[in-house]
Amino acid sequence: MKRIEAIALAAESAQSQNALLISNIGFPSRELYSVCDRQENFYMLGSMGLASSIGLGLALARPERKVMVLDGDGSVLMNLGTLATIALHGPRNLLLVILDNCCYGSTGSQPTCTCYCTDLADVARGAGVREVEKVDDIEGLAQVLEGQGVVVAKVEAGNASVPIIDLGPEQIIERFTRSALSAEPS
């Protein structure tokens, strides 16, 4: 499946669940913005590797809200400790979707370890995450988006041709904070 297709499906699911949606830096955030911009989306413009940590913090701070994180294999590899912390706290309102395209897609598509030897589903299980799924098609992804834990979704390498996000960091955080503090959708 193409990453933008997986992102569009996740965005639709997040919207139907009134979930807060955190997106990895670079092209994944641009792709999310192009298919489904909403105030409940937080677009990472920096801090590679921290989308999952931000999502965990939100899930713990707002246990009444579903939190979904779209992260990349390269970013998760930069911050493997977050998997152990997710396992430790086990928030029932958090779903981490790792979009594994076996490369650093936003920086030139250099291969990651998942291309050769590292299975992030196995790593998540090894870290103690109890609910881990691995999917490689859109139908499989659709079945797990209302769950919790970690989903490793295999996606094709390549970035969609989408424009840059025309919101500044201040606008993104202000509108996201307003929606994250509200129990009602904006």
VEXDRENPA-343852 format. One record per residue (C-alpha): residue in one letter; x, y, z. Coordinates in steps of 0.02 Angstrom, whole numbers, plus 32768, in hexadecimal, padded with zeros to 4 digits. Each point is the difference from the previous one (the first is absolute). Example, Ala and Ser with C-alpha at 12.3 -4.5 7.8 and 13.67 -1.06 7.14 Angstrom:
BEGIN
A82677F1F8186;S804580AC7FDF;
END
This chain:
BEGIN
M800080008000;K803780B27FE4;R80278066809C;I7F86808B7FCF;E7F747F7D7FF2;A80297FBF80AF;I800480B38041;A7F5880297FB0;L7FB17F66804E;A804A802780AB;A7FC580B57FF3;E7F507FC67FD7;S80037F8A8095;A804580868074;Q7F7980787FC9;S7F757F80801E;Q80467FDB80AE;N801C80B9802B;A80B67FCF801B;L809480728010;L80797FD77F73;I80BB801D800B;S80647FF27F5F;N80B87FDF7FE3;I806F80887FB6;G801780257F49;F7F9C7FB17F75;P7F897F9C806F;S7FC380A28051;R7FF380537F55;E7F9D7F6B7FBE;L7F8B80038097;Y7FE680BB7FEA;S7FD57FE87F49;V7F807F74801C;C7FAC803680A2;D803080A08057;R7FA7801780A6;Q8025805880A3;E80157F598059;N809A7FDA7F95;F80AC802D8042;Y807E800D7F73;M80B47FE48036;L806F80817FAD;G809C7FC6805D;S80387F8C808B;M80167F607F9D;G7FDD7F6A806D;L7F8D8056807C;A7F517FED7FB6;S7FE67F5F8063;S803B805480A1;I7F8D80957FE4;G7F6F7F8A7FDE;L80257F9D809E;G8004809F8067;L7F5980377FB8;A7FB27F56801E;L8035800480B6;A7FC980B58018;R7F597FEA7FA8;P7FC77F4D8027;E7F4F80287FC5;R803E80277F4E;K803E7F837F80;V80AF802B7FC3;M80447FBC7F5D;V80B580187FC9;L803F7FEC7F4E;D80BA7FE3800B;G80857FBF7F8A;D80787F6F8013;G809680757FFC;S7FB8806E8088;V7FD37F6E8071;L80AF7FB97FE8;M804480A68040;N7F997FF380A0;L7FE87F488028;G7FEF802A80B8;T7F5280417FE1;L7FC57F4E7FDD;A80367FCA80AE;T7FAB8098804D;I7F607FDB7F9F;A800A7F4D8040;L801B803B80B3;H7F6B80758002;G7F927F9F7F88;P7F82808B7FDE;R7F607FB47FBA;N7FDE809E7F9C;L80A37FFF7F9A;L801E7FB57F56;L80AE80127FB3;V7FFD7FDC7F46;I80B07FE87FBD;L8000801E7F44;D80937F927FCF;N804280287F53;C80AF7FBD8028;C804E80AB7FE4;Y801680B1803D;G7F8280437F82;S800E80B8802A;T80BD800B7FF3;G80267FA47F5E;S7FBE7F50801B;Q809D7FB7804E;P7FD87F4F803C;T7FD97FE080B7;C80277F60805F;T7F4E7FC47FE0;C80357FE67F4C;Y807F7F7D8037;C7FE97FB580AB;T7F94805E807D;D7F497FD48018;L7FB0808E8062;A7F6D7F928033;D807B7F888052;V805A80948051;A7F5C80428046;R7FD47F548046;G80AF7FF18047;A7FEA80A98055;G7F637FBB8053;V7F75804A7F96;R7F717F848012;E7F98802E7F6A;V80687FFF7F61;E7FBF7FE77F50;K80597FF67F5B;V7FA280297F5F;D8033800F7F4B;D7F6180347FA7;I7F7880828010;E7F7D7F818038;G806E7FC3808E;L802280B28036;A7F47802B7FFF;Q7FDF7F71807A;V8079803E8086;L7FEB80BE8002;E7F807FFF808B;G80737F9B8071;Q8091802D8070;G80B77FD58012;V80747FFC7F6A;V7FDC7FDC7F49;V808E7FEA7F84;A7FBA80257F53;K80707FD47F6E;V7FF380877F7B;E805780207F5C;A809480777FFB;G7FDE80A57FAC;N7FB580A88029;A7F5F80447FB8;S800C80A37FA1;V7FAD80728080;P801B80B7802D;I8055803B809D;I7F9580268099;D7FCE80B67FF9;L7FE8801080BC;G808980438070;P80367FA2809C;E7FA3807B806F;Q7F5D7FE57FA0;I80137F428007;I801E7FFB80BB;E7F7A8081802A;R7F747FAB7FA1;F80387F528036;T8009803380B7;R7F52804B7FF8;S7FBA7F5F7FB5;A80637F8D8074;L7FBA80588099;S7F507FF17FBF;A7F9B7F618012;E7F9980317F68;P803C7FFC7F4C;S802480AB7FB3;
END
